[in-house]
Amino acid sequence: MSDRITVEELTELMKKSAGVTVSPEELRRRYDTGFDAFGIDSLALLGIVGELENRYGTPMPVDAEKSKTPQQFLELVNSVLLTEA
């Protein structure tokens, strides 16, 4: 497990936590598109955050589930993981 969450890992979590299938390539192309355009709401993001906390054993930022875009989410979460590494 790396000290950063990748786009591939985020797409895997989106499928697992919200049942939304998006390819890593599409997510990269639409990196600054709102999660709502992918069908991800705040409850789904909360599920993703919970899964990350379980995987990494580290509390995620309080605002992570309020992230509007994949880019914002990954920047916020990865900043915490890099600090903890």
KOLLOMAR-403409 format. One record per residue (C-alpha): residue number from 0; residue in one letter; y, x, z. Coordinates in nm, 4 decimals. Layout:
! residues N
@i NUM; aa A; yy Y; xx X; zz Z
...
***
This chain:
! residues 85
@i 0; aa M; yy 0.0000; xx 0.0000; zz 0.0000
@i 1; aa S; yy 0.3367; xx 0.1404; zz -0.0969
@i 2; aa D; yy 0.6604; xx 0.1324; zz 0.0971
@i 3; aa R; yy 0.8202; xx -0.0879; zz -0.1693
@i 4; aa I; yy 0.7341; xx -0.4305; zz -0.3019
@i 5; aa T; yy 0.7004; xx -0.4233; zz -0.6785
@i 6; aa V; yy 0.7707; xx -0.6943; zz -0.9325
@i 7; aa E; yy 0.3934; xx -0.7182; zz -0.9825
@i 8; aa E; yy 0.3377; xx -0.7794; zz -0.6132
@i 9; aa L; yy 0.6130; xx -1.0409; zz -0.6042
@i 10; aa T; yy 0.4586; xx -1.2304; zz -0.8962
@i 11; aa E; yy 0.1237; xx -1.2202; zz -0.7154
@i 12; aa L; yy 0.2869; xx -1.3586; zz -0.4005
@i 13; aa M; yy 0.4673; xx -1.6293; zz -0.5989
@i 14; aa K; yy 0.1316; xx -1.7454; zz -0.7331
@i 15; aa K; yy -0.0458; xx -1.7257; zz -0.3975
@i 16; aa S; yy 0.2286; xx -1.8868; zz -0.1859
@i 17; aa A; yy 0.3780; xx -2.1348; zz -0.4311
@i 18; aa G; yy 0.1246; xx -2.1753; zz -0.7101
@i 19; aa V; yy 0.3814; xx -2.0488; zz -0.9606
@i 20; aa T; yy 0.2479; xx -1.8188; zz -1.2309
@i 21; aa V; yy 0.5029; xx -1.5820; zz -1.3819
@i 22; aa S; yy 0.4148; xx -1.2598; zz -1.5594
@i 23; aa P; yy 0.5729; xx -0.9399; zz -1.4298
@i 24; aa E; yy 0.7343; xx -0.8923; zz -1.7724
@i 25; aa E; yy 0.8986; xx -1.2340; zz -1.7599
@i 26; aa L; yy 1.0191; xx -1.1752; zz -1.4040
@i 27; aa R; yy 1.1734; xx -0.8440; zz -1.5120
@i 28; aa R; yy 1.3520; xx -1.0156; zz -1.8029
@i 29; aa R; yy 1.4802; xx -1.2891; zz -1.5732
@i 30; aa Y; yy 1.5355; xx -1.0680; zz -1.2676
@i 31; aa D; yy 1.8714; xx -1.2237; zz -1.1844
@i 32; aa T; yy 1.7637; xx -1.5832; zz -1.2550
@i 33; aa G; yy 1.7529; xx -1.8151; zz -0.9563
@i 34; aa F; yy 1.4166; xx -1.8709; zz -0.7882
@i 35; aa D; yy 1.4686; xx -2.2427; zz -0.8435
@i 36; aa A; yy 1.4355; xx -2.1875; zz -1.2195
@i 37; aa F; yy 1.0829; xx -2.0598; zz -1.1512
@i 38; aa G; yy 1.0009; xx -2.3564; zz -0.9270
@i 39; aa I; yy 1.0309; xx -2.1559; zz -0.6047
@i 40; aa D; yy 1.2124; xx -2.3293; zz -0.3199
@i 41; aa S; yy 1.3062; xx -2.2054; zz 0.0279
@i 42; aa L; yy 0.9740; xx -2.3199; zz 0.1737
@i 43; aa A; yy 0.7822; xx -2.1163; zz -0.0866
@i 44; aa L; yy 1.0028; xx -1.8147; zz -0.0118
@i 45; aa L; yy 0.9298; xx -1.8595; zz 0.3562
@i 46; aa G; yy 0.5587; xx -1.8447; zz 0.2728
@i 47; aa I; yy 0.6132; xx -1.5244; zz 0.0739
@i 48; aa V; yy 0.8080; xx -1.3717; zz 0.3631
@i 49; aa G; yy 0.5302; xx -1.4651; zz 0.6067
@i 50; aa E; yy 0.2681; xx -1.3063; zz 0.3823
@i 51; aa L; yy 0.4732; xx -0.9864; zz 0.3592
@i 52; aa E; yy 0.5160; xx -0.9722; zz 0.7355
@i 53; aa N; yy 0.1379; xx -1.0030; zz 0.7750
@i 54; aa R; yy 0.0664; xx -0.7372; zz 0.5125
@i 55; aa Y; yy 0.3177; xx -0.4821; zz 0.6329
@i 56; aa G; yy 0.3273; xx -0.5643; zz 1.0048
@i 57; aa T; yy 0.7059; xx -0.5563; zz 0.9874
@i 58; aa P; yy 0.9507; xx -0.8413; zz 1.0421
@i 59; aa M; yy 1.1385; xx -0.9209; zz 0.7235
@i 60; aa P; yy 1.5144; xx -0.9830; zz 0.7226
@i 61; aa V; yy 1.6181; xx -1.3243; zz 0.8524
@i 62; aa D; yy 1.7973; xx -1.3983; zz 0.5243
@i 63; aa A; yy 1.5023; xx -1.3081; zz 0.2999
@i 64; aa E; yy 1.3991; xx -1.6707; zz 0.2539
@i 65; aa K; yy 1.7573; xx -1.7538; zz 0.1529
@i 66; aa S; yy 1.7558; xx -1.5084; zz -0.1382
@i 67; aa K; yy 1.8689; xx -1.6718; zz -0.4600
@i 68; aa T; yy 1.7069; xx -1.4369; zz -0.7136
@i 69; aa P; yy 1.4048; xx -1.2069; zz -0.7351
@i 70; aa Q; yy 1.6441; xx -0.9126; zz -0.7602
@i 71; aa Q; yy 1.8239; xx -1.0089; zz -0.4399
@i 72; aa F; yy 1.4937; xx -1.0703; zz -0.2601
@i 73; aa L; yy 1.3364; xx -0.7387; zz -0.3596
@i 74; aa E; yy 1.6494; xx -0.5397; zz -0.2761
@i 75; aa L; yy 1.6716; xx -0.6972; zz 0.0691
@i 76; aa V; yy 1.3032; xx -0.6719; zz 0.1568
@i 77; aa N; yy 1.2615; xx -0.3212; zz 0.0144
@i 78; aa S; yy 1.5615; xx -0.1958; zz 0.2101
@i 79; aa V; yy 1.3817; xx -0.3008; zz 0.5299
@i 80; aa L; yy 1.0506; xx -0.1480; zz 0.4224
@i 81; aa L; yy 1.2157; xx 0.1805; zz 0.3278
@i 82; aa T; yy 1.3875; xx 0.1918; zz 0.6671
@i 83; aa E; yy 1.0554; xx 0.1325; zz 0.8436
@i 84; aa A; yy 0.8671; xx 0.3951; zz 0.6371
***
